[in-house]
Amino acid sequence: MKILTTIICLLSVGAVFAQHQHGAAVSAGTATRQKTAQRTGSRVEYHLYVNDTIANISGKRKVSALAVNGQIPAPTLRFKEGDTAVIYVHNLLHHETSFHWHGLLLPNKEDGVPYLTTAPVEPGGEYTFVFPLIQSGTYWYHSHTMLQEQSGLYGSIVIEPKEQTYSVAKDFVVLLSDWTDEKPRRVLNTLKRNDLASEWYSIKKGYAQSFDKLLKHKSLGSRLRNGWKRMPPMDLSDVYYDAFLANGIRKAQIPDVKPGDKIRLRVINGSSSTYFYLHSGSGKLELISADGIDVKPVVVDRLLMGIAETYDFILTVPKDKTIEFRATAQDVSGSASLYVGKGDTLRAMPIAKPNVWDMDEMMMSMAVNFPGRMNHSGMGKMKMDSGMGHEGMNMQEMDHSKMNMDAAPKKTDDKEFDKKSLDMEKMDHSQMDHSKMKMDAKKTGEEESQKESSDMQETDHSKMDYSRMDMNGETLSNQNLTMFNYDLLSAKQKTAFDTSRPVRTVHLRLTGSMYRYVWSINNKVLSQADKIGIKKGEIVRFELENKTMMNHPMHLHGHYFRVLNKKDEFSPLKHTLDVPPMTSVTIEFDATEDKDWFFHCHVLYHMMSGMARIVEYEGSTRDTSLARYPLKRLLREDKMWFFYGSAAAKSHMAEVRANLINRSNAFRLEANYNYGSQYEANISYERYIGDWFRPYIGFGAVKQRYYNVFNGEKTFEQDFNLPVIGVRYTLPFFIDADLRINSDGRVRFALEGEEWLLPKLFFTWRINTDKEYHLDLEYMLGKYISLSGGYDSRYKLGGGLLVRF
């Protein structure tokens, strides 16, 4: 009855805004509800209906998803500066939901982080957000409940200024996102598990770190050095995605434009875990706004856009041409495109695939937003043969902002170019001969020339020619690219604070374990850490030091911060910031609010694994509306339990392994049986102390002969309940060591490891002091199924099928 009443009310509401129709429409339960907006003076109302749905977003298959008003992404909400937003969220799900208004300055209780600032929207319930709009610009909104954002709960926000600063023919939102046909919880489970299924995403993307690939890319020595340090193989993104989207589809078009029209593109990175390179077939991008605030215009060829950032660009419609505006995933595993104009297409040049087998090269490509700030201590020598060694180069002073990292032929608009463009997309750029790269720094005078030749510390790498690469024998023409970096951003007015005000400095190290997939700040996850205490009236300075090999887009709720860059007093204001690997960045903000605010990495799976903090204004009290919603409900997210394992049925034995783990604990089952007289089963509970050391207790059941290390005899043992204590430790190269003793005094020491031979072929081995050993080859047919065969010293030779769960 309630649903019927809602439908009748919706049918009586006025027209739907046309600009909200560009999302991918999907079915949403029994009725498709269109978003409606109603203006009453400066009061703007929206009704958002959240529902389960079935959608075929990737074009491969129908899967469960979440929709708002029957569409993915959610509707665009448009306001004018000075309006009061009134947003009714109707939760038609069977579980709670929430919405955070990303980048908006609003009252604490409207911020939308459940259990921290705002009550969650209960199943079947409704929550009304009411807040004044004191700013203008491009923003977005998304669920802050578990992993719902990845399933479709995200949308854009446009707030028009009181006075227009740019006159344009059309204002168009480009909301970028990533899509997986897997359930997000299954994705996180994959990232958490320590078996071969965790390598499947790299295999799917063509970035397997197998022995043959390491030899091919001459990176075996580097992998061995990193393996000794227990560093997992490099990658740019944790997840394999089935599609990358612009406004819910792979290819979007701006309708009804004429040659010469100026278009304002409001680009939002609403992805869950993907950075995007933005580039255009017109060659140049005029950037005019960052995170909703206008900046001094800057023209670039390419920009690496962090998750949750927003950038506005001015684009001019060409005559008799179509411009492709492309967003390419940072790991070059896919892209989404927007087409502007009519006629032959000026395509955006494909970006070279990253050389994931060369850590130095990878790190350089990941640090483009803060050139020259990377800490290269402990890293190997760079392999760019330019006629000089990097040993004498001060990497801290490099400006990589205009490096041409790709081979980029001059644009044409004929069919020949289309063919070459497609050929380049299919090309394996990882086979580029980087030894022939030229670094031709342009000299503008005799004094500069002498300075460059004597001291590389002042070299401006922004005009380096990286385009003369021999790719499979084909030398492509030269084109310099201007790469965006944060040092190019300048505020239009001074942003510096009064130096006489008190300053609180907080040092925050971004830390984590890719191997265990636990992400933290100062080596503590959210549930382990104290709040960051600040006082109203202070200038708060966060010194962010990224100690990991991943980019982290850090977002502070309810505040803008100054990004301290080369513009000094004109340092830009932002709400989200990319912190590249092994890089230190300082931000500062005016503590003008009260209560608690969230600060976290906006890689969804990093946040859910612990990389977050609560910023607390001292003396504040919790809002009374949260009395029924304890904060511990938020803190439990990084304590989630994950279950995974495998079962093998082979001609000579059967084997089962099962694991129930969370951030600090693990329950493990290991059992094998030879279909006859011998078997062994062990169940244990272990506790992580750090990332590598785990004491454990358990019990076992065994019926087999074993070797007694004390008297050198073979003994037959049969017991169904043997208490066991022991310790496990992960050695270099991720070899697991296990030392245990049972209640009979039997001691056993075991080692176990695996070697990645070919992209889908692995060699696994186990050996112990009972003179038992197990050797196996496993070929992955898919993420959850493999052919497995080998030799076991107890059960002899055989093979069969292994299934992971």
C-alpha angles and dihedrals in degrees: 000000000000092000092049091052090050092052092051091050092050093050089056094056122099131257123321117240109257094219091065094064099077095088122098106271116223136172114270112195120287096343139025107234117201118210114251129200126197126191119209103174105296093344112102118189130197132179115209118192115196116202144158114255144168116242140171099213098152094045089237104089145337116268139171114276143161122246138187115217088347098302143097117240100035119251122287111252113213125195141156124240108268095031122126111235116219110183122179112202112199112194110208092168127106090237135046125278140182144192129221118197098222114220097001120130104224143137114301096245091056095054093097106226103137116234091006107060107348137035113250118250103253122225108281090006137116135225126192118211115201121179139143119247107231096167142046134220144072119325140148143212133220143165117275093195115110110294099331093119090067091055096057111286101129134099143164133261126204121189114186117215123244088244121031114238096187127040109217136166094223137016111208132181120217109192110189122201145158125235134202126186088212121090107261091234088056089051092053089046089055092051091050098049123093102213136087094283088072089065094054095092092056091047092051091052093049094247101115112158092214126149094257093051092048090053092046092052094039090239103122093106092050092049091050092051092049092044089055087056089048091245113153120227116286125257135161098223131027099216137057108225128205094211144003115215143202109200090344098309136079096239123029131182132207105226130212101021128145131209110276094024115137114225126199108215112201102198120193125183099215095163124130098227111350130106113203134212108220116209138152140214088232088065099229134071120198106209114202106162138032124196091347098309122105114241133188103286116261128186118218137164097218140011131194104218119204123220113277095013121125127208130181122211136186114227127182119215109236126223114262091346138100119220119212114215104195133192109199120192111248091243090049091236092133146329147216125223141205119201123209124189137004131280135038112000123249097208125209110245115255114251119236116254112254120255096236090176091068110065095190092054091045093051092051092053091049094051099058094115092062106029117194097014098095118118103228096184110134094013122121125251116287113252100217103122103207099150093272135074120243089222088090096041122101100225091188092069099046117121105206094171096116102033113142098224095174142051103257120182118201114276120261128169101214131105092261090063091048089055093048090047091054091045090053091052089057094044119108098235091183087079094063113134099240092178088078096054113127124213102200105177107197113237118213099186146356093265093052091046092054091046093052093048093051103037124025091187091092097043113136104215091183092102098041112142105230094157101088096090125146104227111186089329096311118117112203128207124268125262126160117220127208106219117203119240133169092254088070091061116097128177117233092230132032112278100182117126128233105276092216093066120099115265126207115198120202120187112211121185114199103221140166151134117257089188094059093025094232114143122195149159117241086356092297127105120223096267092053099047136083120238119267103250120213136165129232111254095032128117103234119206121196114198103201116198115183108210094174135083093241135083112248121199103207118203129191115201120225097008144076118220134200114246102216104226139143092292090075107187089020095052108149127254118235140161097208128039136186111229106194124214117287090002133127121216131175125212129176135192142183111254098223102139136070140223123030129327132186124243116184151139110272095216092108095217092048092052092048089051094056112277097132143093138196115234108210127196106220115245095021122132127215118260112262091230088072095058091108094044113068118206090234088076088068093042092055093067095088089048094064118139122234128197125203141142147129141253124204128194111192135166093254103031148001122229136187130189124180132175133190108188144165134173095293108012141054136187112199136189123192121176137161134179134185097209088251138048102335134072142141131199130178130184119188144170116215133185123212115231100185118330100301113030120077125170112198146184129203147121137254145203118213140173112176146085118277138182117251108220092201102053101017095235132131110240131189112225131190119174132140102200117034115160111222136193125186150132132248124202132182110229127197114297086033093279110162116223120198125189116182143163127196130210091268090059094253110153123201132179118194138182127200134180148143136226125209105225105166130002092273101017123088134178115213126187142181130186134172144178091263084075089249122138137176125199122185142173116208124192115193113226090176142337093288106026134059142168108241131186141150147109131303119190091222101038101028126215130347149111145212144134131325123199124193123207 
